[in-house]
Amino acid sequence: MIDANDIPSSQLILYADDGYDSHVVRLLLEEKKLAYYLSRLHSERPEDLTELNPYHTLPVLQQREIALYEINVIFEYLEERYHTNKLLPDTRKSVPNFASWLGVFSMIGWYSVSVYSCTLIALIKHKLLLRKNS
């Protein structure tokens, strides 16, 4: 693991592996065009990780003294803190279109992945659809 003191305080640090949730968080960061430092961990889980996440799971997003390890909390934090490249609809007119994307994901049987991961993917697809139609 890296020492957060060696990284500028405004820099995001993502501790991730090759798991599905780690890929979703990387996709989210890329879609929002946020700079981040990636610390890729493989099968080893350093003891320092316990200080950031008591469950010892990945991904973990750290910024200053904040460490987030639940994918839905990571998404909400990034949406509220970074207003550029918003993934949630800004207007009530967009909400039905967004809701239809969520319906598509449930109809095609994406029950095996987490609800939050599907929501994140649906949000990104919705944003891409809005760009295409504008």
C-alpha positions in Angstrom: 0.0 0.0 0.0 1.1 3.6 -0.5 1.5 6.2 2.2 -1.2 8.8 1.7 1.1 11.4 3.1 3.2 11.1 0.0 0.3 12.0 -2.2 -1.2 15.6 -2.5 -4.2 15.9 0.0 -6.6 16.7 -2.8 -5.7 13.5 -4.7 -8.0 10.5 -4.7 -6.4 7.1 -4.0 -8.2 4.0 -5.1 -7.1 0.7 -3.6 -8.5 -1.9 -6.0 -8.1 -5.5 -7.3 -9.4 -7.2 -10.4 -12.9 -7.7 -8.9 -16.1 -6.4 -10.4 -16.7 -3.6 -7.8 -13.2 -2.3 -8.4 -13.9 -2.1 -12.1 -17.1 -0.3 -11.5 -15.4 2.3 -9.3 -12.7 2.8 -11.9 -15.3 3.3 -14.6 -17.1 5.8 -12.4 -13.9 7.8 -11.8 -13.0 7.7 -15.5 -16.5 8.8 -16.6 -16.4 11.7 -14.1 -12.9 12.5 -15.5 -11.4 12.6 -12.0 -7.6 12.2 -11.5 -6.8 9.4 -9.1 -3.9 7.3 -8.0 -4.5 3.6 -8.4 -2.9 1.2 -5.9 -3.6 -2.3 -7.4 -3.6 -5.0 -4.8 -3.7 -8.7 -5.8 -4.3 -11.5 -3.4 -2.5 -9.9 -0.6 -4.4 -7.6 1.8 -1.9 -5.5 3.8 -2.6 -4.9 7.4 -2.8 -1.2 6.7 -6.0 -1.8 4.8 -7.7 -2.6 8.1 -7.1 1.0 9.2 -9.1 2.2 6.1 -11.7 -0.6 6.0 -12.5 -2.8 8.9 -14.0 -5.4 6.5 -10.7 -5.8 4.7 -12.4 -5.7 1.3 -11.8 -3.8 -1.9 -12.3 -1.3 -3.5 -11.4 1.5 -1.0 -11.4 5.1 -2.1 -9.4 7.4 0.1 -9.1 11.2 0.1 -7.4 12.9 3.0 -8.8 11.3 6.2 -11.9 9.9 4.4 -11.9 6.3 3.4 -14.9 4.8 1.7 -15.4 1.1 1.0 -19.1 0.6 0.1 -19.7 1.1 -3.6 -22.9 3.0 -3.2 -21.3 5.4 -0.7 -18.4 5.9 -3.1 -20.8 6.8 -5.8 -22.8 9.2 -3.7 -19.7 10.9 -2.3 -18.3 11.5 -5.8 -21.6 12.8 -7.2 -22.0 15.2 -4.3 -18.4 16.4 -4.1 -17.6 16.6 -7.8 -20.3 18.3 -9.8 -18.6 18.0 -13.2 -19.8 15.2 -15.4 -22.8 14.4 -13.2 -24.2 10.9 -13.7 -27.6 11.5 -12.0 -30.2 13.4 -14.0 -30.3 17.1 -13.3 -33.9 17.7 -14.4 -37.2 16.0 -13.6 -37.6 15.6 -17.4 -34.6 13.2 -17.4 -35.8 11.1 -14.5 -38.3 8.9 -16.5 -35.6 8.2 -19.1 -33.2 7.2 -16.4 -35.9 5.0 -14.8 -36.4 3.2 -18.1 -32.7 2.3 -18.1 -33.1 0.7 -14.7 -36.1 -1.2 -16.0 -34.0 -2.5 -18.9 -31.3 -3.8 -16.6 -33.9 -5.6 -14.4 -35.7 -7.1 -17.5 -32.5 -8.7 -19.0 -31.8 -10.5 -15.8 -28.9 -8.8 -14.2 -29.9 -10.1 -10.8 -26.5 -11.7 -10.2 -24.7 -8.4 -9.8 -25.2 -6.0 -7.0 -28.0 -3.5 -7.2 -25.6 -0.6 -6.8 -23.3 -1.8 -9.5 -26.3 -2.0 -11.9 -27.4 1.4 -10.9 -23.9 2.8 -11.6 -23.8 1.2 -15.0 -27.3 2.4 -15.7 -26.4 5.9 -14.8 -23.4 5.9 -17.1 -25.4 4.5 -19.9 -28.1 7.1 -19.3 -25.5 9.9 -19.5 -24.1 8.5 -22.7 -27.6 8.3 -24.2 -28.2 11.9 -23.3 -25.0 12.9 -25.0 -25.9 11.0 -28.1 -29.4 12.7 -28.2 -28.0 16.2 -27.7 
